Amino acid sequence: MPASYYLYVENADEAMVKAIAAGSVKIMDVANMPYNDRQGGIRDQFGNLWWLSERLTDGPY
């Protein structure tokens, strides 16, 4: 059964490029979110959703 993951990375743009190169499909472009994350989404070859996020601030959510 596919799952959904929220993964914090150092650089969301680089993580997205690597995921697509590894065979994932982009489901959402990387963009700045109102909750101070830079985030994009991919679906891997097994149907799992991955939300790749980078914190833009050290403050609270």
PDB file of N, H, CA, C and O in Angstrom:
ATOM      1  N   MET A   1       0.842  -1.161   0.000  1.00  0.00           N
ATOM      2  CA  MET A   1       0.000   0.000   0.000  1.00  0.00           C
ATOM      3  C   MET A   1       0.899   1.239   0.000  1.00  0.00           C
ATOM      4  O   MET A   1       1.792   1.338   0.841  1.00  0.00           O
ATOM      5  N   PRO A   2       0.689   2.177  -0.912  1.00  0.00           N
ATOM      6  CA  PRO A   2       1.491   3.405  -0.931  1.00  0.00           C
ATOM      7  C   PRO A   2       1.296   4.234   0.339  1.00  0.00           C
ATOM      8  O   PRO A   2       0.268   4.154   1.012  1.00  0.00           O
ATOM      9  N   ALA A   3       2.302   5.016   0.634  1.00  0.00           N
ATOM     10  H   ALA A   3       3.137   5.081   0.087  1.00  0.00           H
ATOM     11  CA  ALA A   3       2.276   5.870   1.821  1.00  0.00           C
ATOM     12  C   ALA A   3       2.652   7.295   1.413  1.00  0.00           C
ATOM     13  O   ALA A   3       3.024   7.552   0.268  1.00  0.00           O
ATOM     14  N   SER A   4       2.548   8.201   2.365  1.00  0.00           N
ATOM     15  H   SER A   4       2.246   7.992   3.295  1.00  0.00           H
ATOM     16  CA  SER A   4       2.939   9.588   2.151  1.00  0.00           C
ATOM     17  C   SER A   4       3.977   9.955   3.207  1.00  0.00           C
ATOM     18  O   SER A   4       3.808   9.656   4.389  1.00  0.00           O
ATOM     19  N   TYR A   5       5.053  10.606   2.767  1.00  0.00           N
ATOM     20  H   TYR A   5       5.190  10.848   1.807  1.00  0.00           H
ATOM     21  CA  TYR A   5       6.156  10.967   3.655  1.00  0.00           C
ATOM     22  C   TYR A   5       6.432  12.456   3.567  1.00  0.00           C
ATOM     23  O   TYR A   5       6.320  13.053   2.496  1.00  0.00           O
ATOM     24  N   TYR A   6       6.787  13.050   4.680  1.00  0.00           N
ATOM     25  H   TYR A   6       6.878  12.565   5.550  1.00  0.00           H
ATOM     26  CA  TYR A   6       7.192  14.453   4.748  1.00  0.00           C
ATOM     27  C   TYR A   6       8.633  14.445   5.217  1.00  0.00           C
ATOM     28  O   TYR A   6       8.911  14.121   6.372  1.00  0.00           O
ATOM     29  N   LEU A   7       9.554  14.799   4.330  1.00  0.00           N
ATOM     30  H   LEU A   7       9.329  15.062   3.392  1.00  0.00           H
ATOM     31  CA  LEU A   7      10.979  14.666   4.606  1.00  0.00           C
ATOM     32  C   LEU A   7      11.656  16.031   4.569  1.00  0.00           C
ATOM     33  O   LEU A   7      11.572  16.745   3.570  1.00  0.00           O
ATOM     34  N   TYR A   8      12.327  16.391   5.664  1.00  0.00           N
ATOM     35  H   TYR A   8      12.395  15.810   6.476  1.00  0.00           H
ATOM     36  CA  TYR A   8      13.113  17.623   5.679  1.00  0.00           C
ATOM     37  C   TYR A   8      14.491  17.345   5.107  1.00  0.00           C
ATOM     38  O   TYR A   8      15.153  16.377   5.481  1.00  0.00           O
ATOM     39  N   VAL A   9      14.914  18.217   4.187  1.00  0.00           N
ATOM     40  H   VAL A   9      14.376  19.003   3.883  1.00  0.00           H
ATOM     41  CA  VAL A   9      16.207  18.100   3.519  1.00  0.00           C
ATOM     42  C   VAL A   9      16.925  19.449   3.617  1.00  0.00           C
ATOM     43  O   VAL A   9      16.308  20.464   3.938  1.00  0.00           O
ATOM     44  N   GLU A  10      18.225  19.453   3.340  1.00  0.00           N
ATOM     45  H   GLU A  10      18.726  18.628   3.079  1.00  0.00           H
ATOM     46  CA  GLU A  10      18.987  20.705   3.376  1.00  0.00           C
ATOM     47  C   GLU A  10      18.614  21.626   2.230  1.00  0.00           C
ATOM     48  O   GLU A  10      18.570  22.843   2.404  1.00  0.00           O
ATOM     49  N   ASN A  11      18.341  21.055   1.044  1.00  0.00           N
ATOM     50  H   ASN A  11      18.377  20.066   0.902  1.00  0.00           H
ATOM     51  CA  ASN A  11      18.035  21.850  -0.134  1.00  0.00           C
ATOM     52  C   ASN A  11      16.923  21.155  -0.915  1.00  0.00           C
ATOM     53  O   ASN A  11      17.157  20.128  -1.551  1.00  0.00           O
ATOM     54  N   ALA A  12      15.728  21.707  -0.868  1.00  0.00           N
ATOM     55  H   ALA A  12      15.538  22.541  -0.351  1.00  0.00           H
ATOM     56  CA  ALA A  12      14.572  21.079  -1.502  1.00  0.00           C
ATOM     57  C   ALA A  12      14.708  21.029  -3.023  1.00  0.00           C
ATOM     58  O   ALA A  12      14.286  20.059  -3.652  1.00  0.00           O
ATOM     59  N   ASP A  13      15.293  22.063  -3.612  1.00  0.00           N
ATOM     60  H   ASP A  13      15.636  22.851  -3.102  1.00  0.00           H
ATOM     61  CA  ASP A  13      15.454  22.088  -5.070  1.00  0.00           C
ATOM     62  C   ASP A  13      16.388  20.971  -5.538  1.00  0.00           C
ATOM     63  O   ASP A  13      16.083  20.270  -6.504  1.00  0.00           O
ATOM     64  N   GLU A  14      17.517  20.805  -4.860  1.00  0.00           N
ATOM     65  H   GLU A  14      17.765  21.374  -4.076  1.00  0.00           H
ATOM     66  CA  GLU A  14      18.459  19.740  -5.211  1.00  0.00           C
ATOM     67  C   GLU A  14      17.844  18.359  -4.976  1.00  0.00           C
ATOM     68  O   GLU A  14      18.028  17.452  -5.789  1.00  0.00           O
ATOM     69  N   ALA A  15      17.126  18.199  -3.883  1.00  0.00           N
ATOM     70  H   ALA A  15      16.977  18.935  -3.223  1.00  0.00           H
ATOM     71  CA  ALA A  15      16.488  16.910  -3.579  1.00  0.00           C
ATOM     72  C   ALA A  15      15.471  16.544  -4.656  1.00  0.00           C
ATOM     73  O   ALA A  15      15.351  15.378  -5.031  1.00  0.00           O
ATOM     74  N   MET A  16      14.738  17.542  -5.152  1.00  0.00           N
ATOM     75  H   MET A  16      14.835  18.489  -4.848  1.00  0.00           H
ATOM     76  CA  MET A  16      13.752  17.302  -6.204  1.00  0.00           C
ATOM     77  C   MET A  16      14.442  16.830  -7.485  1.00  0.00           C
ATOM     78  O   MET A  16      13.988  15.876  -8.115  1.00  0.00           O
ATOM     79  N   VAL A  17      15.530  17.487  -7.871  1.00  0.00           N
ATOM     80  H   VAL A  17      15.900  18.262  -7.359  1.00  0.00           H
ATOM     81  CA  VAL A  17      16.264  17.103  -9.080  1.00  0.00           C
ATOM     82  C   VAL A  17      16.772  15.666  -8.954  1.00  0.00           C
ATOM     83  O   VAL A  17      16.659  14.885  -9.899  1.00  0.00           O
ATOM     84  N   LYS A  18      17.325  15.318  -7.808  1.00  0.00           N
ATOM     85  H   LYS A  18      17.417  15.952  -7.040  1.00  0.00           H
ATOM     86  CA  LYS A  18      17.845  13.967  -7.592  1.00  0.00           C
ATOM     87  C   LYS A  18      16.731  12.926  -7.621  1.00  0.00           C
ATOM     88  O   LYS A  18      16.908  11.844  -8.181  1.00  0.00           O
ATOM     89  N   ALA A  19      15.592  13.242  -7.025  1.00  0.00           N
ATOM     90  H   ALA A  19      15.449  14.121  -6.570  1.00  0.00           H
ATOM     91  CA  ALA A  19      14.466  12.299  -6.995  1.00  0.00           C
ATOM     92  C   ALA A  19      13.935  12.038  -8.404  1.00  0.00           C
ATOM     93  O   ALA A  19      13.623  10.900  -8.754  1.00  0.00           O
ATOM     94  N   ILE A  20      13.835  13.087  -9.202  1.00  0.00           N
ATOM     95  H   ILE A  20      14.089  14.012  -8.918  1.00  0.00           H
ATOM     96  CA  ILE A  20      13.346  12.922 -10.576  1.00  0.00           C
ATOM     97  C   ILE A  20      14.357  12.130 -11.404  1.00  0.00           C
ATOM     98  O   ILE A  20      13.972  11.283 -12.211  1.00  0.00           O
ATOM     99  N   ALA A  21      15.646  12.403 -11.207  1.00  0.00           N
ATOM    100  H   ALA A  21      15.959  13.090 -10.551  1.00  0.00           H
ATOM    101  CA  ALA A  21      16.681  11.651 -11.918  1.00  0.00           C
ATOM    102  C   ALA A  21      16.657  10.174 -11.550  1.00  0.00           C
ATOM    103  O   ALA A  21      17.054   9.329 -12.351  1.00  0.00           O
ATOM    104  N   ALA A  22      16.193   9.857 -10.342  1.00  0.00           N
ATOM    105  H   ALA A  22      15.870  10.543  -9.691  1.00  0.00           H
ATOM    106  CA  ALA A  22      16.126   8.472  -9.879  1.00  0.00           C
ATOM    107  C   ALA A  22      14.833   7.777 -10.308  1.00  0.00           C
ATOM    108  O   ALA A  22      14.620   6.611  -9.974  1.00  0.00           O
ATOM    109  N   GLY A  23      13.960   8.488 -11.053  1.00  0.00           N
ATOM    110  H   GLY A  23      14.134   9.435 -11.324  1.00  0.00           H
ATOM    111  CA  GLY A  23      12.763   7.849 -11.580  1.00  0.00           C
ATOM    112  C   GLY A  23      11.448   8.308 -10.989  1.00  0.00           C
ATOM    113  O   GLY A  23      10.393   7.799 -11.368  1.00  0.00           O
ATOM    114  N   SER A  24      11.486   9.258 -10.069  1.00  0.00           N
ATOM    115  H   SER A  24      12.343   9.671  -9.762  1.00  0.00           H
ATOM    116  CA  SER A  24      10.243   9.772  -9.496  1.00  0.00           C
ATOM    117  C   SER A  24       9.577  10.748 -10.459  1.00  0.00           C
ATOM    118  O   SER A  24      10.214  11.249 -11.386  1.00  0.00           O
ATOM    119  N   VAL A  25       8.300  11.013 -10.235  1.00  0.00           N
ATOM    120  H   VAL A  25       7.783  10.606  -9.482  1.00  0.00           H
ATOM    121  CA  VAL A  25       7.525  11.933 -11.054  1.00  0.00           C
ATOM    122  C   VAL A  25       7.120  13.127 -10.197  1.00  0.00           C
ATOM    123  O   VAL A  25       6.607  12.961  -9.090  1.00  0.00           O
ATOM    124  N   LYS A  26       7.351  14.323 -10.712  1.00  0.00           N
ATOM    125  H   LYS A  26       7.767  14.457 -11.611  1.00  0.00           H
ATOM    126  CA  LYS A  26       7.000  15.535  -9.968  1.00  0.00           C
ATOM    127  C   LYS A  26       5.485  15.688  -9.915  1.00  0.00           C
ATOM    128  O   LYS A  26       4.803  15.584 -10.935  1.00  0.00           O
ATOM    129  N   ILE A  27       4.963  15.938  -8.703  1.00  0.00           N
ATOM    130  H   ILE A  27       5.517  16.022  -7.875  1.00  0.00           H
ATOM    131  CA  ILE A  27       3.535  16.203  -8.549  1.00  0.00           C
ATOM    132  C   ILE A  27       3.286  17.641  -8.092  1.00  0.00           C
ATOM    133  O   ILE A  27       2.162  18.137  -8.170  1.00  0.00           O
ATOM    134  N   MET A  28       4.350  18.311  -7.610  1.00  0.00           N
ATOM    135  H   MET A  28       5.263  17.907  -7.547  1.00  0.00           H
ATOM    136  CA  MET A  28       4.239  19.714  -7.229  1.00  0.00           C
ATOM    137  C   MET A  28       5.611  20.363  -7.311  1.00  0.00           C
ATOM    138  O   MET A  28       6.580  19.848  -6.752  1.00  0.00           O
ATOM    139  N   ASP A  29       5.698  21.499  -8.010  1.00  0.00           N
ATOM    140  H   ASP A  29       4.912  21.917  -8.464  1.00  0.00           H
ATOM    141  CA  ASP A  29       6.948  22.238  -8.090  1.00  0.00           C
ATOM    142  C   ASP A  29       7.397  22.690  -6.710  1.00  0.00           C
ATOM    143  O   ASP A  29       6.573  22.897  -5.819  1.00  0.00           O
ATOM    144  N   VAL A  30       8.697  22.842  -6.536  1.00  0.00           N
ATOM    145  H   VAL A  30       9.366  22.674  -7.260  1.00  0.00           H
ATOM    146  CA  VAL A  30       9.238  23.393  -5.295  1.00  0.00           C
ATOM    147  C   VAL A  30       8.880  24.876  -5.234  1.00  0.00           C
ATOM    148  O   VAL A  30       9.085  25.617  -6.195  1.00  0.00           O
ATOM    149  N   ALA A  31       8.344  25.292  -4.095  1.00  0.00           N
ATOM    150  H   ALA A  31       8.177  24.690  -3.315  1.00  0.00           H
ATOM    151  CA  ALA A  31       7.944  26.691  -3.913  1.00  0.00           C
ATOM    152  C   ALA A  31       7.987  27.036  -2.433  1.00  0.00           C
ATOM    153  O   ALA A  31       7.948  26.155  -1.575  1.00  0.00           O
ATOM    154  N   ASN A  32       8.068  28.328  -2.147  1.00  0.00           N
ATOM    155  H   ASN A  32       8.099  29.044  -2.845  1.00  0.00           H
ATOM    156  CA  ASN A  32       8.016  28.793  -0.764  1.00  0.00           C
ATOM    157  C   ASN A  32       6.577  28.715  -0.264  1.00  0.00           C
ATOM    158  O   ASN A  32       5.650  29.181  -0.926  1.00  0.00           O
ATOM    159  N   MET A  33       6.408  28.121   0.908  1.00  0.00           N
ATOM    160  H   MET A  33       7.161  27.742   1.446  1.00  0.00           H
ATOM    161  CA  MET A  33       5.088  27.948   1.504  1.00  0.00           C
ATOM    162  C   MET A  33       4.874  28.990   2.604  1.00  0.00           C
ATOM    163  O   MET A  33       5.844  29.512   3.154  1.00  0.00           O
ATOM    164  N   PRO A  34       3.608  29.298   2.931  1.00  0.00           N
ATOM    165  CA  PRO A  34       3.328  30.310   3.958  1.00  0.00           C
ATOM    166  C   PRO A  34       3.758  29.897   5.362  1.00  0.00           C
ATOM    167  O   PRO A  34       3.804  30.734   6.264  1.00  0.00           O
ATOM    168  N   TYR A  35       4.072  28.619   5.556  1.00  0.00           N
ATOM    169  H   TYR A  35       4.034  27.939   4.824  1.00  0.00           H
ATOM    170  CA  TYR A  35       4.494  28.134   6.875  1.00  0.00           C
ATOM    171  C   TYR A  35       6.014  28.030   6.980  1.00  0.00           C
ATOM    172  O   TYR A  35       6.534  27.248   7.776  1.00  0.00           O
ATOM    173  N   ASN A  36       6.730  28.827   6.169  1.00  0.00           N
ATOM    174  H   ASN A  36       6.308  29.463   5.522  1.00  0.00           H
ATOM    175  CA  ASN A  36       8.199  28.968   6.223  1.00  0.00           C
ATOM    176  C   ASN A  36       8.976  27.720   5.819  1.00  0.00           C
ATOM    177  O   ASN A  36      10.079  27.489   6.313  1.00  0.00           O
ATOM    178  N   ASP A  37       8.411  26.918   4.927  1.00  0.00           N
ATOM    179  H   ASP A  37       7.515  27.106   4.525  1.00  0.00           H
ATOM    180  CA  ASP A  37       9.119  25.808   4.305  1.00  0.00           C
ATOM    181  C   ASP A  37       9.211  26.082   2.810  1.00  0.00           C
ATOM    182  O   ASP A  37       8.341  26.742   2.243  1.00  0.00           O
ATOM    183  N   ARG A  38      10.242  25.586   2.183  1.00  0.00           N
ATOM    184  H   ARG A  38      10.949  25.050   2.644  1.00  0.00           H
ATOM    185  CA  ARG A  38      10.325  25.520   0.724  1.00  0.00           C
ATOM    186  C   ARG A  38      10.078  24.062   0.404  1.00  0.00           C
ATOM    187  O   ARG A  38      10.832  23.198   0.851  1.00  0.00           O
ATOM    188  N   GLN A  39       9.034  23.769  -0.364  1.00  0.00           N
ATOM    189  H   GLN A  39       8.422  24.471  -0.727  1.00  0.00           H
ATOM    190  CA  GLN A  39       8.548  22.397  -0.482  1.00  0.00           C
ATOM    191  C   GLN A  39       8.141  22.053  -1.908  1.00  0.00           C
ATOM    192  O   GLN A  39       7.636  22.893  -2.653  1.00  0.00           O
ATOM    193  N   GLY A  40       8.374  20.797  -2.264  1.00  0.00           N
ATOM    194  H   GLY A  40       8.784  20.114  -1.658  1.00  0.00           H
ATOM    195  CA  GLY A  40       7.903  20.231  -3.519  1.00  0.00           C
ATOM    196  C   GLY A  40       7.469  18.799  -3.284  1.00  0.00           C
ATOM    197  O   GLY A  40       7.748  18.229  -2.230  1.00  0.00           O
ATOM    198  N   GLY A  41       6.786  18.211  -4.259  1.00  0.00           N
ATOM    199  H   GLY A  41       6.559  18.674  -5.116  1.00  0.00           H
ATOM    200  CA  GLY A  41       6.293  16.849  -4.081  1.00  0.00           C
ATOM    201  C   GLY A  41       6.608  15.953  -5.259  1.00  0.00           C
ATOM    202  O   GLY A  41       6.617  16.394  -6.408  1.00  0.00           O
ATOM    203  N   ILE A  42       6.867  14.693  -4.963  1.00  0.00           N
ATOM    204  H   ILE A  42       6.860  14.335  -4.029  1.00  0.00           H
ATOM    205  CA  ILE A  42       7.115  13.681  -5.995  1.00  0.00           C
ATOM    206  C   ILE A  42       6.365  12.400  -5.644  1.00  0.00           C
ATOM    207  O   ILE A  42       5.983  12.174  -4.496  1.00  0.00           O
ATOM    208  N   ARG A  43       6.165  11.573  -6.664  1.00  0.00           N
ATOM    209  H   ARG A  43       6.475  11.757  -7.597  1.00  0.00           H
ATOM    210  CA  ARG A  43       5.623  10.217  -6.478  1.00  0.00           C
ATOM    211  C   ARG A  43       6.699   9.256  -6.962  1.00  0.00           C
ATOM    212  O   ARG A  43       7.173   9.365  -8.092  1.00  0.00           O
ATOM    213  N   ASP A  44       7.084   8.311  -6.102  1.00  0.00           N
ATOM    214  H   ASP A  44       6.699   8.222  -5.184  1.00  0.00           H
ATOM    215  CA  ASP A  44       8.125   7.365  -6.504  1.00  0.00           C
ATOM    216  C   ASP A  44       7.530   6.226  -7.328  1.00  0.00           C
ATOM    217  O   ASP A  44       6.318   6.167  -7.536  1.00  0.00           O
ATOM    218  N   GLN A  45       8.390   5.327  -7.793  1.00  0.00           N
ATOM    219  H   GLN A  45       9.375   5.375  -7.624  1.00  0.00           H
ATOM    220  CA  GLN A  45       7.960   4.250  -8.680  1.00  0.00           C
ATOM    221  C   GLN A  45       7.031   3.237  -8.005  1.00  0.00           C
ATOM    222  O   GLN A  45       6.434   2.398  -8.680  1.00  0.00           O
ATOM    223  N   PHE A  46       6.908   3.312  -6.685  1.00  0.00           N
ATOM    224  H   PHE A  46       7.392   3.994  -6.137  1.00  0.00           H
ATOM    225  CA  PHE A  46       6.021   2.405  -5.954  1.00  0.00           C
ATOM    226  C   PHE A  46       4.703   3.072  -5.577  1.00  0.00           C
ATOM    227  O   PHE A  46       3.859   2.456  -4.926  1.00  0.00           O
ATOM    228  N   GLY A  47       4.523   4.333  -5.985  1.00  0.00           N
ATOM    229  H   GLY A  47       5.209   4.833  -6.514  1.00  0.00           H
ATOM    230  CA  GLY A  47       3.292   5.055  -5.705  1.00  0.00           C
ATOM    231  C   GLY A  47       3.311   5.875  -4.429  1.00  0.00           C
ATOM    232  O   GLY A  47       2.313   6.511  -4.088  1.00  0.00           O
ATOM    233  N   ASN A  48       4.432   5.870  -3.717  1.00  0.00           N
ATOM    234  H   ASN A  48       5.242   5.353  -3.993  1.00  0.00           H
ATOM    235  CA  ASN A  48       4.538   6.663  -2.485  1.00  0.00           C
ATOM    236  C   ASN A  48       4.677   8.146  -2.816  1.00  0.00           C
ATOM    237  O   ASN A  48       5.336   8.511  -3.790  1.00  0.00           O
ATOM    238  N   LEU A  49       4.058   8.992  -2.006  1.00  0.00           N
ATOM    239  H   LEU A  49       3.523   8.695  -1.215  1.00  0.00           H
ATOM    240  CA  LEU A  49       4.197  10.434  -2.139  1.00  0.00           C
ATOM    241  C   LEU A  49       5.271  10.913  -1.178  1.00  0.00           C
ATOM    242  O   LEU A  49       5.311  10.499  -0.019  1.00  0.00           O
ATOM    243  N   TRP A  50       6.145  11.791  -1.667  1.00  0.00           N
ATOM    244  H   TRP A  50       6.113  12.127  -2.608  1.00  0.00           H
ATOM    245  CA  TRP A  50       7.213  12.363  -0.848  1.00  0.00           C
ATOM    246  C   TRP A  50       7.108  13.876  -0.931  1.00  0.00           C
ATOM    247  O   TRP A  50       7.147  14.449  -2.020  1.00  0.00           O
ATOM    248  N   TRP A  51       6.975  14.519   0.213  1.00  0.00           N
ATOM    249  H   TRP A  51       6.943  14.054   1.098  1.00  0.00           H
ATOM    250  CA  TRP A  51       6.988  15.980   0.300  1.00  0.00           C
ATOM    251  C   TRP A  51       8.368  16.370   0.795  1.00  0.00           C
ATOM    252  O   TRP A  51       8.719  16.120   1.948  1.00  0.00           O
ATOM    253  N   LEU A  52       9.145  16.982  -0.079  1.00  0.00           N
ATOM    254  H   LEU A  52       8.860  17.185  -1.015  1.00  0.00           H
ATOM    255  CA  LEU A  52      10.531  17.355   0.216  1.00  0.00           C
ATOM    256  C   LEU A  52      10.538  18.797   0.682  1.00  0.00           C
ATOM    257  O   LEU A  52      10.235  19.706  -0.091  1.00  0.00           O
ATOM    258  N   SER A  53      10.882  19.010   1.941  1.00  0.00           N
ATOM    259  H   SER A  53      11.129  18.272   2.568  1.00  0.00           H
ATOM    260  CA  SER A  53      10.796  20.346   2.539  1.00  0.00           C
ATOM    261  C   SER A  53      12.121  20.798   3.113  1.00  0.00           C
ATOM    262  O   SER A  53      12.912  20.008   3.628  1.00  0.00           O
ATOM    263  N   GLU A  54      12.334  22.088   3.006  1.00  0.00           N
ATOM    264  H   GLU A  54      11.692  22.730   2.588  1.00  0.00           H
ATOM    265  CA  GLU A  54      13.513  22.753   3.546  1.00  0.00           C
ATOM    266  C   GLU A  54      13.010  23.901   4.424  1.00  0.00           C
ATOM    267  O   GLU A  54      12.221  24.728   3.969  1.00  0.00           O
ATOM    268  N   ARG A  55      13.455  23.953   5.658  1.00  0.00           N
ATOM    269  H   ARG A  55      14.096  23.280   6.028  1.00  0.00           H
ATOM    270  CA  ARG A  55      13.060  25.054   6.549  1.00  0.00           C
ATOM    271  C   ARG A  55      13.721  26.341   6.095  1.00  0.00           C
ATOM    272  O   ARG A  55      14.921  26.361   5.818  1.00  0.00           O
ATOM    273  N   LEU A  56      12.954  27.408   6.017  1.00  0.00           N
ATOM    274  H   LEU A  56      11.980  27.392   6.241  1.00  0.00           H
ATOM    275  CA  LEU A  56      13.469  28.705   5.609  1.00  0.00           C
ATOM    276  C   LEU A  56      13.794  29.597   6.780  1.00  0.00           C
ATOM    277  O   LEU A  56      14.370  30.670   6.601  1.00  0.00           O
ATOM    278  N   THR A  57      13.434  29.173   7.977  1.00  0.00           N
ATOM    279  H   THR A  57      12.966  28.302   8.123  1.00  0.00           H
ATOM    280  CA  THR A  57      13.668  29.962   9.181  1.00  0.00           C
ATOM    281  C   THR A  57      13.978  29.038  10.344  1.00  0.00           C
ATOM    282  O   THR A  57      13.634  27.856  10.318  1.00  0.00           O
ATOM    283  N   ASP A  58      14.625  29.580  11.359  1.00  0.00           N
ATOM    284  H   ASP A  58      14.904  30.540  11.380  1.00  0.00           H
ATOM    285  CA  ASP A  58      14.875  28.798  12.566  1.00  0.00           C
ATOM    286  C   ASP A  58      13.768  28.987  13.595  1.00  0.00           C
ATOM    287  O   ASP A  58      13.788  28.357  14.652  1.00  0.00           O
ATOM    288  N   GLY A  59      12.808  29.847  13.293  1.00  0.00           N
ATOM    289  H   GLY A  59      12.792  30.359  12.434  1.00  0.00           H
ATOM    290  CA  GLY A  59      11.728  30.157  14.225  1.00  0.00           C
ATOM    291  C   GLY A  59      10.674  29.064  14.266  1.00  0.00           C
ATOM    292  O   GLY A  59      10.795  28.035  13.601  1.00  0.00           O
ATOM    293  N   PRO A  60       9.646  29.305  15.051  1.00  0.00           N
ATOM    294  CA  PRO A  60       8.563  28.319  15.184  1.00  0.00           C
ATOM    295  C   PRO A  60       7.738  28.220  13.910  1.00  0.00           C
ATOM    296  O   PRO A  60       7.794  29.092  13.043  1.00  0.00           O
ATOM    297  N   TYR A  61       6.984  27.158  13.816  1.00  0.00           N
ATOM    298  H   TYR A  61       6.938  26.450  14.521  1.00  0.00           H
ATOM    299  CA  TYR A  61       6.109  26.936  12.665  1.00  0.00           C
ATOM    300  C   TYR A  61       4.998  27.917  12.746  1.00  0.00           C
ATOM    301  O   TYR A  61       4.122  27.930  11.881  1.00  0.00           O
TER     302      TYR A  61
END
